[in-house]
């Protein structure tokens, strides 16, 4: 199978049962993510961004439609899709390297244990926390824990990296540091990334494309924006680029005025 085919979110709808009857959170959601693309799902809290991402990850099932990878519908988690949660979610009884080693051993079960450990060490060093390899998560700062969580995801050596507001619980300085880390890692191997965020500046700095969602219930794609800021990006150069403020104003305008009746549009090339 070709690894150059897009990941397709096709006619996706998700409903939940409630005491007053079913409620449709996301309806007829369609997005095609090209290989190597860095895409953000952005919208108000509660609009269904994380629901869409969890279905892409295989952590939830779609009510209608679905996720297609390499022409095949996926309905469960797979090693080609690695997920980073908002909270680091490390196993507290395992050290940093043991958390990453567990991921490497599951993804590469045929490798000898020594090589699995080498992989774990490689990715801890790559995210800059190799010196904390033998520390338990409780001994680490929130930012360091999240670096370990990113290393754990990378140790799967996935094609798709799924990020669910991965910097949302961090202070501003740590958030900026980890944004730069993720951007640097992405520049090295251009994995396909889908990131949920409600931070406009974060999306503009990191992403090739921003998918703005309408408010729920029945949230869908409201606006599909390309981010034509040149790469490689550096924070000051990106934020001072003329397109940055134009797109920022457009996103703010959309978020202030959209509704579930909003008709989707495509940004002109």
C-alpha positions in Angstrom: 0.0 0.0 0.0 1.1 3.5 -0.7 2.1 5.8 2.2 1.4 8.8 0.0 -2.3 8.7 0.2 -4.2 11.2 2.3 -5.9 10.5 5.6 -9.6 11.1 4.9 -12.3 12.0 7.4 -15.4 11.2 5.4 -19.0 12.2 6.1 -18.2 11.8 9.8 -21.1 12.1 12.3 -21.1 11.2 16.0 -24.1 11.0 18.2 -24.4 10.2 21.9 -27.4 9.0 23.9 -28.7 11.3 26.6 -31.6 11.0 29.1 -33.6 13.3 26.7 -32.7 11.4 23.6 -29.7 11.3 21.2 -27.6 14.4 20.5 -25.4 14.7 17.4 -22.2 16.4 18.4 -20.5 16.3 15.0 -22.3 16.0 11.6 -21.1 15.5 8.1 -17.5 16.4 8.8 -15.2 16.1 5.8 -11.5 16.8 5.8 -8.7 15.4 3.7 -5.2 15.6 5.3 -2.3 15.2 2.9 0.9 13.2 3.8 3.3 15.4 5.8 0.7 18.1 6.4 0.4 19.8 9.8 -3.3 20.5 10.3 -5.1 22.1 13.3 -8.7 21.6 14.3 -9.8 24.9 15.9 -13.0 26.1 17.5 -14.7 27.0 20.7 -14.6 24.7 23.7 -17.2 21.9 23.4 -17.5 22.1 19.6 -16.4 18.5 19.1 -12.7 18.9 18.1 -11.5 16.2 20.5 -14.3 13.9 19.5 -13.2 14.1 15.9 -9.6 13.4 16.9 -10.4 10.5 19.1 -12.3 8.9 16.2 -9.3 9.4 14.0 -7.2 7.7 16.7 -9.7 4.8 16.9 -10.5 5.6 20.6 -14.2 6.2 19.7 -16.3 4.9 16.9 -18.2 7.0 14.4 -22.0 6.9 14.2 -21.9 7.6 10.5 -19.1 7.9 8.0 -15.5 7.3 9.2 -11.8 7.5 8.8 -10.0 6.1 5.8 -6.2 5.5 5.7 -4.6 4.0 2.6 -8.1 3.4 1.2 -9.1 1.3 4.2 -11.6 2.3 6.9 -10.0 2.3 10.4 -12.2 1.6 13.4 -9.7 0.9 16.2 -6.3 2.2 17.4 -3.3 1.4 15.2 0.4 1.8 15.7 0.6 4.1 12.6 -1.4 6.6 14.6 0.2 7.9 17.9 -1.8 10.0 20.3 -0.6 12.7 22.7 -3.2 13.8 25.3 -3.5 17.1 27.0 -2.4 15.5 30.2 0.8 13.5 29.9 -0.9 10.3 31.2 2.3 8.5 32.0 2.2 5.3 34.0 3.3 6.6 37.5 5.0 3.4 38.6 7.3 3.4 35.6 10.3 5.6 35.1 10.5 8.0 32.1 12.5 5.5 30.0 10.3 2.6 31.0 7.2 4.5 29.8 8.9 5.1 26.4 10.3 1.6 26.3 6.8 0.2 26.8 5.7 2.0 23.7 8.8 1.0 21.7 8.3 -2.7 22.7 4.6 -2.7 21.6 5.4 -1.0 18.3 8.5 -3.1 17.5 7.9 -6.5 19.2 10.4 -8.3 17.0 13.3 -6.2 18.0 15.6 -7.4 20.8 15.0 -5.7 24.1 18.3 -4.0 23.9 17.4 -2.3 20.6 14.0 -1.4 22.0 15.7 0.4 24.9 18.0 2.1 22.4 14.9 3.5 20.7 13.5 4.7 24.0 16.8 6.4 24.8 17.0 7.9 21.3 13.5 9.6 21.6 14.0 10.8 25.2 17.2 12.5 24.0 15.5 13.8 21.0 12.9 15.7 23.1 15.6 16.9 25.5 14.9 14.9 28.6 17.5 12.1 28.5 18.9 13.1 31.8 15.6 12.3 33.5 15.4 8.8 32.1 15.4 7.0 35.4 13.0 9.4 37.2 9.4 8.6 38.0 6.8 10.9 36.6 6.0 12.4 40.0 9.5 13.7 40.2 9.2 15.6 36.9 7.6 19.0 36.1 4.5 19.0 34.0 6.5 20.2 30.9 9.1 17.5 31.3 6.3 14.9 31.7 4.8 16.1 28.4 8.1 15.8 26.7 8.3 12.2 27.9 4.7 11.7 26.5 5.8 13.1 23.2 8.8 10.7 23.2 6.5 7.8 24.0 4.4 8.7 21.0 7.4 9.1 18.7 8.8 5.7 19.9 6.0 4.1 18.0 7.6 5.7 14.9 4.1 6.4 13.6 3.0 8.0 10.3 0.4 10.1 12.0 0.8 12.2 15.2 -2.4 13.2 16.8 -2.1 16.0 19.4 -5.1 16.8 21.7 -4.4 20.3 23.1 -0.9 19.0 24.2 0.2 22.3 25.6 -3.1 23.4 27.2 -2.1 22.6 30.8 1.3 24.3 30.6 2.5 27.8 31.6 3.2 30.2 28.7 7.0 29.8 28.7 6.8 26.0 28.8 4.1 26.1 26.1 6.3 28.1 23.8 9.2 25.8 24.4 7.2 22.7 23.5 5.6 24.4 20.5 9.2 25.0 19.2 10.1 21.4 20.1 7.2 19.9 18.1 7.9 22.3 15.2 11.6 21.3 15.1 10.7 17.5 15.3 8.1 17.9 12.5 10.7 19.7 10.3 13.0 16.8 10.6 10.7 14.1 9.3 7.4 15.7 8.2 5.0 13.3 9.9 1.4 13.9 9.2 0.1 15.9 12.3 -3.5 16.6 13.3 -3.7 18.9 16.4 -6.7 20.0 18.4 -6.3 23.5 19.8 -8.3 26.6 20.8 -5.2 28.8 20.6 -5.2 30.9 17.4 -1.6 31.9 17.7 -0.5 28.4 18.2 -2.3 27.2 15.1 -0.9 29.9 13.0 2.6 29.4 14.1 2.7 25.6 13.8 0.3 24.6 11.0 0.0 24.4 7.2 -3.8 24.5 7.4 -6.5 25.4 10.0 -9.9 23.7 10.0 -12.3 25.9 11.9 -15.3 24.2 13.3 -18.8 25.6 13.8 -20.3 25.4 17.2 -22.2 22.3 18.2 -24.4 20.5 18.4 -24.0 19.2 14.8 -20.7 20.9 14.5 -19.0 20.7 11.1 -16.3 22.3 9.0 -17.0 26.0 8.8 -13.8 27.3 7.2 -10.7 25.7 5.8 -7.7 28.1 5.8 -4.3 27.7 4.3 -1.4 29.3 6.3 1.0 30.6 3.6 3.7 31.6 6.0 7.1 30.3 4.7 8.9 27.4 6.4 11.1 26.9 8.3 9.4 29.1 10.8 10.8 31.1 13.6 8.4 32.7 16.1 9.2 36.4 15.5 9.4 36.0 11.7 6.1 34.1 11.6 4.2 36.6 13.9 5.5 39.6 11.9 4.5 38.1 8.5 1.7 40.1 6.8 -0.4 37.0 6.4 -0.3 36.3 10.1 -2.4 39.2 11.2 -4.7 38.9 8.2 -5.5 35.3 9.0 -5.7 36.0 12.8 -8.3 38.7 12.1 -10.3 36.3 9.9 -10.3 33.5 12.4 -11.4 35.9 15.2 -14.2 37.2 12.9 -15.3 33.7 12.2 -15.3 32.6 15.8 -17.3 35.7 16.8 -19.9 35.3 14.1 -20.3 31.7 13.0 -23.2 29.4 13.8 -24.1 25.8 12.9 -25.9 27.2 9.9 -22.7 28.7 8.6 -22.0 27.6 5.0 -18.5 26.1 4.6 -16.1 27.9 2.3 -12.6 27.2 1.0 -9.8 29.7 1.3 -8.6 30.8 -2.1 -5.2 29.6 -3.0 
